[in-house]
Amino acid sequence: MLTRLDPNLVAGATPAAPSAIVVGAGLGGLASAMRLGARGYRVTVIDRLDRAGGRGSSITQEGHRFDLGPTIVTVPQVLEKLWAACGRDFHADVDLRPLDPFYEIRWPDGSHFTARQSTEAMVEEVRRLSPGDVPGYRKFLKDAERRYVVGFEGMVAEPMHRLWDTVKVLPEFALLRADQSILGLARKRVKDERLRMALSFHPLFIGGDPMHVTSMYALVSHLEKQFGVHYAIGGVQAIADAMARVVTEQGGLIRHGAEADEILVRDGRAAGVRLTDGETLPASVVVSNADAGHTYTRLLRNAPKRRWSDRKIGSRRWSMGLFVWYFGTKGTAGMWKDVGHHTILSGPRYEGLLKDIFLKGHLADDMSLYLHRPSVTDPTVAPEGGDTFYVLSPVPHLGHAHPVDWSTMRDAYRAKVAKVLQDTIPGFEDHLSAELIFTPEEFRDRYLSPLGSGFSIEPRILQSAWFRPHNVSEEAEGLYLAGAGTHPGAGLPGVVSSAEVLDKLVPDPVQVTA
């Protein structure tokens, strides 16, 4: 399936402009295509799925739109900057709504914590749960802001392919105790175990183990306070569709149902892409928005590699897998009035469950769940009177010594998730009208994600910045990487920012041979 406008009718590349192939129409790939198109490249995006968005795409069943991946938009400025680079207004194309409260965390003892943008409201939530932790919480907010300045403002949109780019920030990292985990920082600041979880769980949204990822991720708390939490009407799919429209209006081409089999390399330079049907697409510039692991082990399998050998890729620590149950309900719009847009149901264990997921590869009987109910905000997501949900449980990826056989465990685990949900949305199974389940096996097969991981390479400190696969490939001139597996990493701001980094590295079209 092709998506294209007549390039003679729009501003953008000329027929003589050098060509760029983008492998993958995920958010990072689409952002890269937008930026390259704005600079005058003739852009073709290829993707094996039937619509744009990659992990941010959607599937509709019985009138329920299931947004398959990211649900939270933070730092909308990265999208505004992307649109501005293309001479457009993001808010003219996407209806973005701020949410307040952001989300609610619920614990098995019946206690809860409501996250909001107001610092005063957050302080009162801390005081309600643990009055003695208010001073420590205020210190944590200062910790978060300092880490935001260094880790986000100073690094996220900057190239990190030269070792010096990372070395020069090490003194500041040392002062900020970047060697300490985010959970370790939370322990240092507050004593209440519930608050320690509430201040440290955020890296799970980008595939990181809070017990081991750097305390620099405290910056997420500052991002939420400073920029808020948002939702796009139409879901992240609406953002992906708007990105695809920009690409086509620039004269670019998007080919769905087209899968890359190999990135072609000649004399050390990327020369194009061969599809699985044998078709060859020549290009002056190739951008891979496929997972970095898939790019190097599969798409570059016939090219010599200096750094990212199969062995090197295999030695990386990968993010956890995900069990995601998408379901729609009929006649429930007025039910469960206490359940908002985002709810986190913390299980009876925090650190023990993290060890099972990330270190032991054990599928535990207990679980912590993220429940998404976009229908309280977005009337387009469900039939009138109904609801659309998804519930997500972090689980081990498929690379552990004894991986979960999801062909036999899928229904049993669904039943366990349903039992936990009964306390929050009682009777929901009596109203089911549609459902769909993704396990790590679907992530492996649909997204070609190594080990079925949900977020590519885990964002540990020695797997970040220079230590992560670079945006400008070390293995072939003219090859660039975008998306979760490269710098700065996973999450919507991260993958969109990877295209901004890439934009600083790709030469101008006049410097490239067509």
Residue, then its C-alpha position, 0 to 999 in steps of 0.5 A: m500500500l502506497t501513501r503519496l502526494d504528487p511532488n509537483l504540487v507540494a514544496g519539498a524535494t526536487p526530482a534531482a535531489p538525493s534519495a533517502i530510505v527510512v526503514g520503519a514507520g515508527l515514530g522515530g522513523l517518521a520524525s526522521a523522514m519529516r526532517l530529511g524531507a524538510r531539508g530537500y531529500r527525496v524520502t521513501v519510508i518502508d514498513r512491514l505493517d499496514r499503517a504508520g506508527g510502529r509500536g505507536s500504531s493501533i488496531t480497531q475491533e468492534g468499534h474499539r480503537f486499541d492504541l498498541g503502545p505509548t499512551i502518555v505524551t510528555v514534553p510536547q515541545v519535542l513535537e512542536k520543534l519537529w513540526a516547526a522544522c518542517g514549517r508547520d504548527f503541531h497543534a494545527d494537526v493534532d488535538l493535544r489535551p493536558l491531563d490533571p491528575f496525571y495518574e493514580i497509584r493504588w496499593p493492595d492495602g487500599s492506600h493511593f497516591t494521585a500525581r498532579q502537576s501542582t507541586e503543592a498538591m503533590v506535597e499534600e499527597v506525600r504529607r497524607l501518606s507519610p508526613g515525615d517524608v515531606p522534607g525529603y520529597r522537596k529535596f527529591l524535586k531539587d534532585a530531579e531538576r538538577r538531573y533534568v538540566v544535565g541529562f535532558e537539556g544537555m544531552v537528549a537532542e545532542p549527538m553522542h557518537r564521539l566518546w568525548d561527548t560522554v566523557k565531558v559530562l562525567p564530572e557532573f554525573a559524578l556530582l549528581r551520583a549518576d552511579q546510584s540507581i533511581l530507587g537508591l535515590a528514592r530510598k535516600r530521600v524518603k522512608d515510606e516504601r510506597l513513596r519510594m515506589a512512586l518516585s522510582f517506577h518511571p523508568l519502567f515506562i522505557g524498559g528500565d529496572p529502577m533497581h539498576v538504571t541511573s538516578m538521572y531518570a529522576l528527571v522524569s519527575h521534573l518533566e512531569k511537573q514542568f511540562g505536564v502529561h498529555y493525551a492526543i485525541g485519536g491516540v498516539q495513532a493520530i500523531a503518527d498519522a499526522m506525521a505521515r501526512v507531513v511526509t507525503e505533503q513534502g513529496g515523500l512516499i510511504r510504502h506499507g506492507a514492504e519489509a526490509d530484508e537487507i541494508l546494502v553496503r558497497d565499499g563501506r557505504a550504505a547504498g540502499v535496501r533490498l526488500t523481502d520480495g527481492e526488490t532493491l531500492p537504491a539510496s544515498v542515505v539510509v535510516s534504520n528505525a528498526d530495532a538496533g539489534h535487528t539492524y545489526t544482526r539481520l539487516l547488516r548480516n552480510a556486512p563486516k562489523r567493527r563494533w556491533s557484532d552479533r556477539k556484542i549485541g547478544s551481550r547487551r541487557w535488554s528491556m523487559g517484555l510486556f503482556v498487554w491485554y487490550f479489551g473493550t466493554k459495552g454499556t460501561a461508560g457510567m461505571w467505575k467512576d473512580v477509575g480515570h485515564h491512567t491507573i497504576l495498580s502496584g502489587p504486593r512486592y516491588e523490589g522482589l517483582l523487579k528481580d523476578i522480571f529483570l534478573k531471574g526471568h521468572l513469571a511471578d504469580d503476583m504482578s503490578l499493572y498499568l491500566h489505561r482507560p482513554s475513553v474517559t477522555d477521548p470519545t473516538v476510542a469506543p462505541e457510544g456507551g462503551d469503554t476501551f481499555y488496555v492493561l499492561s503487565p511487565v514480564p520477563h523477555l524471551g532471552h532468559a535461561h528458561p523463557v516463558d512459553w506464551s503459547t501455553m501460558r497466555d490464557a492462564y496469565r490472562a485469568k490472573v490479570a483478570k482476577v487482579l482487575q476485578d478489585t478495580i473494575p468489578g464485573f468487567e468481564d461480563h461486559l467484554s465486547a472485543e479483546l486482543i492480547f500481545t505477549p513478548e512473542e507478538f513483540r518479537d514477531r510483529y515488531l522484530s524486537p530482539l527477545g520480544s523486549g518491549f523497549s529495545i536495549e535497557p537504559r542502564i548507564l553503560q548502555s546509554a549515550w556513547f555506549r548505546p548504538h550511535n545515531v550515525s552508524e559505526e558500520a557503514e557510511g551513510l547509515y543512520l539509526a533512529g528510535a528506541g535502540t539508539h541515543p537518547g533511548a525509548g519513550l516518545p520524547g526519546v524516539v522523536s529526539s533521536a531524529e533531531v540528533l540524526d538531523k544534525l549528523v546527516p549532510d545537506p543534500v547538496q553534499v550528497t551524491a544522488 
